[in-house]
Each structure stands twice: as structure tokens, then as C-alpha cells.
Amino acid sequence: MIFVARGIMVSLAFFALLYTFLSLILVLAWRWLSFRKLSKHLPQDVLFMLRVAPSALSAAVSLFLICPSFIALETHSTDEDLGTFVLGVCALLFLGAGLFRVLAAEARTRRIVAVCLKGAVNLEPDGVTYAIISPQSVAPLMLVGIRVPRILISQSTHHILSDAELLVAVRHETEHLRSRDNFKKAIFNFLPFPGMRGLGEAWQEAAELAADDGAVSSRREALDLAAALIKLSRHYPHVTIPDFATSLVSGGESTTKRVERLLVWEKAPDVVSNRWRNAALAACALSLAVAVKLGPVLALIHSITERFVP
């Protein structure tokens, strides 16, 4: 039991060190990209992968390399020092704080949704049965929730927009649902780190642009969505949305940029993307290479662990 506890503590300590190091590298890289004005050209998926890369890589190394190397090569003596214990506790505190942030944000979202649902009635535009007209919605149109997502439409929005405009606006929020953007927001809440705010805001803007692109398939629909954005931004200049929600309008330069893109909309050529297939193949190849040389790899990892987590 003590040996297992030591292995867990060493893995957590290495996770804390590696996550902090990779996150600092990402913060510096993001500032350089922003300074060079290259960050604006990155798509939503790339921004999300960049944001979660430090935690995902740190967790994978700790779970699949540090822990097995410790079990295979470490002695059963208790020679870990106080620094290892402190780093392990820091990792636990970090994970606990992230979980608390997610649960608190979920509770706040639920309270707001409960108020919005009072007196609400279902709407079924184009077969979308989870759209709801709410007399007390805090935003004109938004997707709320993770486990039970709903599209809330305020009564005033239902009267302000035409049927065509409302339909394409609902499709915009449906694209957020398909991309699981609220779930991605929960992941960001679970993984806080100083200096990541700019990356999170860039992802949010890219997510809105991607939802716009997915919602329209013709110039008529693009103009309808642009009209909806203009009308709602005028009637709702300041919108406060729950933590786990996406709103059609958020005000500021982002809405202006979206309207400008929609006004000059052109159908993009159909491109079959193989990035996920290529990433999966690369991961399988790397896993196979590590498995073939598992013994030397574990010995190297154990040596590195002993150096940084004595």
C-alpha cells in the first residue's frame, strides 16, 4: 500500500512539474503569436488543442510512463523527500480547485436556467425540439447546459426576428451544440493557468465564426444571420450569459467582424479533412514505437524522474 501511494505521489509530482513547464511555454508562445498577429488565423480546433495540450501531455506522461517506470524499476524503500510530497499535494490541490470551479460554474448556470425556464414553452423550428421560448431569458438567444443542453430564446427575440432569421440563428446555436462548446468551456474552467485568458478569448471568437459558417449554406441565409446579429445587438447592447452557455450576440468588435464576414459570404469548396485520422495514425505509430522499446524507454523515464522528483 505504501509503495502504491509513493507511485501515485511521484506521478502527481511529475505532473505538476511538467504541466507548469508546458503551460509556461504555451503562454510565451501565445504572446509571440499574438505579437506577430498570427493568432487570428488559427481555427477553433487548433486553439482548443493548444489550450488542453499541456494538461493532456502531462497526464499521459504521468499515467503511461512515470507510473509504469516507477512500478518496474523503483525499490520498495521510502526515500522520497519533502519536495516530492509538496509537489504531489500541489497537483491534488490544483485538480481539486479545477473540479470546484467546474461544479460552482455548473451550479450558477443551473440557477440562471431555472429562472429562465419559468413560464417557458417549447418551440420546434426545423425539427429542433430542444429550443425553448423563455419570458425571462438573460440573453436574446443562447445555448445553455452540458448534460441537458437547451436553446433558450427570449420572447422579445421571437418577435424581433423574422422566421428565416430565427431559424438560421437557432442553427448557429445548434452548431455550438454539435461542437460541444459548452463542454469545452468546462474543460477550460477545470484547467486554469495564469496568462491563458487571451487564448481562451481567441478560442471563443473562433468558435463563434465556426458556428456562423456551419449555420449558413447560402448567401440568403448568411444575410439572414447578419440581420439577426444586427437587430439583436441593437436591442441587447450588453449581454451577460451563464458560465456554461454560448450566446448568439456578445457585443463588441466580435459581432462587427461576424457581420462583415457574413455580408461578403461565399460558399467554401468542399474539403475532406483528414486531420483527426492523421493524428490518430501518428499516435498509434508513437505508441507502437514506445511499446517496441518499452524497457529502454522506462529506464530513461525513471532516470529523468529520479533527477527531477527525487
N, C-alpha and C positions, 0 to 999 in steps of 0.2 A: 504493500500500500504506500509506504514512504517512497519507494522507487518510482511508482506511478506519479505520485504528487510532485516529485522532483522533475520528472519528464515534462509534466504539464507546466510547471513553473518556468522551466528553461525555455519551452516553446513560446510561452506568453512573453517572456523577457525578450527573446529574439524578435517576436512580432512587434513589440513596442519599438525596438531599435530600428528595424527595417522599415516599418510604417512611417516613423518620424523622418528618417533619411529620405525615403522616396517622396514623401509629401513635400518636404523642403525643396527637393529637386523640381517637382512639378510646379510649385509656387514660383520659383525662379524662372523656369521655362515659360510659364504662362505670362509672366511680366515681360519677358523678352518678346514673346509673340504679340502681346498687346502693344508694346512699344513700336514694333515693326508693322503694326496694323495687319498682321496675318491671321489673328484670331477670328476676325469677322467672316473668314471664308471657310471655317471648319463646320461640317454638318453636325446635326444633332447627335447622331450615333457616335461619332468620333469624340465629341465633347463629353458624352456620358462615359465612354470607355476611359478617357483620360482621368475623369474625376474618380472613378472607382478603381483604377489600376493600382495605386499604392496599397490599398486595403486588400484587394484580391490577390496580388502577388505576395504580399506579406503573409496572408492567411495560407496560401498554397504552399509556400516555402516552409512555414512553421509546421503545417499539418503533414505534408508528404515527404519532407526532407529532414527537418530538425528533429521531429519526434521519432521517426524510424531510426535515424542515426544514433540518437540517444539510447534507444532501447537495444540496438545491436552492439554498440561499442562502449557504452558508459559502464563503469563499475558500480557496484551497489553501495559504495561508500557515500557518506553525506558530506561532500566537500564544496557545495555551493556557498558562495559568500553572501553578505548582506545586499550587495548590489543586485544580484540576480533576483532576490526576493522583492526588492523595491521595484525593479522593472516589471516583474510579474504582477505585482499589486497595481502598478500604474496602468498596465494593459487591462486588468479587470475593471478598474475604475473608469477607464475610457469606454470600454464596451458597455458597462452599466450606465454611464452617463448618456451614451448614444441611445440605449434602449429606453431610458427615461424620457429623453427628448421626443422620441417617436410616440410613446404612449401619451405624453402630455399633448402633443400636437393632434393626435387622433381624438383625444377627449375634447379638445377645443373645437375641432371640426364637427364632431357629433353634436355638441351643444348648439352650434350655429345651424346645422342641418335640421335639428329637431324644431327649432323656431321657424325655419323656412317652410317646413312641411305642414305647419298648421293651416288648415283650410285649402291645401293644395289639391289639384286634380290632375289626373293622368292625361297625357297628350300622346298621340301616335302619328307623328309625321313620317311618312315614308316607311312605316312599319317599325319605327323606333319606339318601343313600348316603355322604355325607362326615362322618357322625357316627361317632366312634370311642370305644370304652371303653378307658380307659388305667389301668393299675395304679399309675402313678407321676405322675398329673396334679397340678400345683401348685395347682389350683383345682377346686372341685366340678364346674363346667361352664363352659366358655368357648369362644369363637371365636378362633382364632389364625391369624395369617398374612394376607398380602395377595394375592400371586400365586397361592398354593395354599392357600386357607383350609380349615380343618378345625374341626369342633366336637368338642372333647375332653370326655369325660365320665369322671369318676373312678369306679372300681369301687364305692366306698362310696356315691356318689350313686345309682348304678344300683340299689342295694339299699335306700337310704333312701326314695326316691320311689316312688310308685305309677306304673303305666303311664301313666295320664292326666296325672299331674303331670309326669312325664318328657317326655311328648310336647309339652305346652304350653311347657315350659322350653326344649326344643330349638327350638320355633318362635320363641321370643324371640330366640335367637341367630341364627336364620335371618333375622329382621328386621334385625339388625345387618349381616348379610352383604349383604342387598339394598340397604341404605343405604350400603354401602361405608364403614362407620365406621372400620375399621382403616386404610383408605387416607386418610381424613380425619385420623386421628391422625398419619400420616406427614407430611401437609402441615403440620400444626401444628408438628411437630418440625423441619421444614425452614425454618420462619419464626419463629424465636424473637425475642422482644422483651420487655424488662422491663415488668412491670405487666400482662401478658396472662394470668397464671395464673388469675385469677378468672373470666375469660371462658371459658377452656378448661374449667374445672371446671363452669361452668354449662352449657356445651355437653354435657359428659359426662352430667350429670344429665338434661338434656332428651333425650339420645339413649336413655337407659335407659327413660324414660317413654314415648317414642315406640315403642320396641321392645315394651314391655308392651302398648300399645294395639294394635299390629299383630298381636300373638301371640294375642289372645283375641277371640272373636266371640260369646260368650255368657256369661251370669253363671256357669255351671258352670265354664267354662274360666278365668274370672277368679279364682274361688275356688281352683281347682287351682293356678294360678300363685302366688297368695298363699300357699297352703300350702307350695309348693315353696320359696319365698323364706324363710318362717319356719323350716322344717326345716333348710335348708342354712345359714342364718345362725347357727343354734344350734350346728350341728356344725362350722362353719368361721367362728369369730368374727373371725379375722384371715386375710385372703387377700392374697397377693402375686402379681400377674399380670404377664406379659411386657409389653414396651412396646407391641407391636402386637397387642393382644388385648382382648377385651371379656369380662367375667365376669358370670355371672348375679347373683352376690351380691358386694358390695364392703364391706358393713358400714356402720355409722354411721347418720346420720339419713336418708340417701338410701333405704336399704332400708325403713325405717319408713314413709316417705312413700309409697313404691310400694305397700306392703301396704295402707295406709289407702285409697289410690285404688282398688285392686282390690276391696276389700271393699264399696265403695259403687258398683261399676261399673254403668254403664247404657249401652246401645247408643247411640252417637252417630249423628245423622242423616247420611245420605249427602250429601256436599258435593263438587261437582265443582270442583276448584281450577284456576284459570287463571293462577296467579301466574307460572309459568315461561313460558307463552305471552305474557303481558303484558310480562314482562321482555325476551323476545326481540324483540317488536314495538318496544319502546322503544329497544332497542339498534340495531335496523335503522334506525329513524327518525333517531336521532342520527348514525349512520354516514352516512346519506344527506345529512343537513344539512351535515355536515362536508365530504363529497365535493363538494357543490354550491359551497361557499365555500372550497375547498381552498387556493387561492392566498392569500387574506387570512388564513386560519387559520394556515398555515405561516409567514407573515410575522410574525404575532403571537407564535406559539410561539418562533420564532427570536429575536425581541426579548426575550422572557422568559428564554430560555436564556442569551443574552448578559449579561443582568442578574445572574442567579444563578450561572451557571457561565461565568465569563469565560475 
